[in-house]
Each structure stands twice: as C-alpha cells, then as structure tokens.
Amino acid sequence: MAGGGTAPPLKFGDVLLLIGVSLLIGTLFIQEWDIPVKMNPEDEPLEGTSQSFSGDVLTISAVTEEESDVRIEIFEDGEKVEDETLFANRITPAKLSYESKGGKLAWKVSLELSATGEVDIDLDRVYFLNFVPYILGALITTAGVMKKKSETENKEDVVDAIIEDEG
C-alpha cells in the first residue's frame, strides 16, 4: 500500500466477481447506450464502416431541425447497394434499412448545406453474437459467487480469547 501499511490478499472469488460484474456493466454501456451523432451545416458527411454477417440489418435514421433532404448511401464490399435522398424534419425522420448479404458495410449520410440534425445508426445482428459478453459475464459472476460461498463455508471458526489480568 502507498502509506506503508499492509492489506489482506485479494481472494479468487472476489476477483471473479469483479471481472464478471465489470463485463456485464461494461457491455451494457457499450452496446446499449446509443447516442445519435449531431451534424452541423459545415460538417463533412457522416461516414462509418462495420463488418456484417448475412442477414444483419443496418438502419439509418436522420432527424433535422428544419425541412431538409438527407442523402443516405450504403456500400457493401465496395459496391454501392443503396443511394436514396429522403425528406426529413423534426417530426418525420428520414429512415433507411438495408439487410446485408455479409461483408464489409460502409455508409455515408449527408445533409443539405443549411441543415442541422441528428443521425442514428443501428446494426441489428442476425446471430446473437452481441449476447456472448453478457453470457460470459454472467458465468464468471456466478463462478465468483459460488467460490465466495464455498470460501465462507470452509472458513475455520476463529476463537477469540479474552485475557484478563488476575492481579
């Protein structure tokens, strides 16, 4: 310890609990906390890529502050598969979905020169690979709970002695 003191060693059950719960909470924040990207008139078009499997669905939606056209382009393995210009405003979002055939997806979203807005991009996986970290975290947490439970059951009873001065 920094102050020159000592601390008891960290038990294996505690380590498993720490790793499992961290994996569960971290995965929840990384995968589910989806914040739309704000775009201003002077910004470059929004671009992104992702590796996909056959059947994955890419959904792009854009909401603009004022009435505007939104151009959405989707490429799969370098080939343009979607190119649409859609109307959007505060109430009606421009929304486009594309089902991938598997490969590298790329997308480009551009607003009119005077438009500001928010773009939300979601990739829904056909295989449940997004749930693997949750399952792994749950298994590690369960192992930590079981190890901690077995450690407390096997702990020897410590008898404290009271020493009194007879004098």
Salt bridges, closest charged atoms under 4 A:
ASP14 OD1 - LYS148 NZ 2.80
ASP56 OD2 - ARG125 NH1 2.99
GLU65 OE1 - ARG90 NH2 3.07
GLU73 OE1 - ARG71 NH2 3.32
GLU73 OE1 - LYS80 NZ 3.01
ASP83 OD2 - ARG71 NH2 2.81
ASP83 OD2 - LYS80 NZ 3.23
GLU118 OE2 - LYS38 NZ 2.65
